[in-house]
Amino acid sequence: MWVEYYIDGESTPSIAFQPSMMCGLGFPTQIAKDFEYSAGGLCGKTAPVGGWSNTFPIPFYKSAVVTVRADPSDGAGCYGGYV
């Protein structure tokens, strides 16, 4: 999964990340499903599937468009027709 932020009308995202990498966990497939993770107060993981969260401030002037897309290496994943 990739999360992308388009700030103030950008045509390409200025911020793009995979949720686990955002929190500094480079190999999320190597942890147990019930593993909870915290990288301080700014981000972490609190659910068996997904559950990544962050509170990083992202300043913008007039708009912030956030998109989520599947990574081709993930296959169909759990997104189905939602992304």
Protein Blocks (a to p, Z undefined) as FASTA:
>chain_A
ZZdddeehiabdfbdcdfklmnopablmlpcfklccdehjkbccfbfbgjiacfbdcddf
kbccddddddfklmnmjnlmmZZ
